[in-house]
Amino acid sequence: MEMRVTTTWHGKRHFTAVGDSGHEVSIDAKPDVGGEDKGSRPMELLLMGLTGCTGIDVTMILERMRQPLEHLDIEAVGVRREAYPQAFTEIHLTYRMSGDIQPAKAWRAIQLSEEKYCSASASLKARIVPHLVLNGQEVPNPGAEAAAEDDLPD
């Protein structure tokens, strides 16, 4: 399976990119490196792609689980290396959702997205750390507790 994107330079550090979908995205660098702030930064676009990918997965999975989702925001906070290349080393994803959703099913949808379905997360080397806020309440990740127990010496 192939996916194609064409990116066109418009002077200085400004580009536009268009993919198979036909939607155009403006890309630019920050002014202190010669950009004109005419578009999103490339690393922002990586985070946007990740949140879009997992968001599509989570909404589809919750729908199949018959969990009535009313609202979903996903915030991504990426931690980058100081040295070049300044790749992401860790990305925290906070899923803020509301609706009549069982917490265990919300976590299951997030887990399935990360481990099975999200091509964007599978393409990144960074450690991805999910967080869930359901109906305004933070819900601990039951998988994180089990992983922490696995790290304990016998």
Secondary structure, DSSP 8 states (H G I E B T S, - for coil): ----EEEEE-STT-EEEEETT--EEEE---GGGT--S-SB-HHHHHHHHHHHHHHHHHHHHHHHTT--EEEEEEEEEEEE-SSSS--EEEEEEEEEEEES--HHHHHHHHHHIIIII-HHHHH--SEEEEEEEETTEEE--HHHHHHHHHTS--
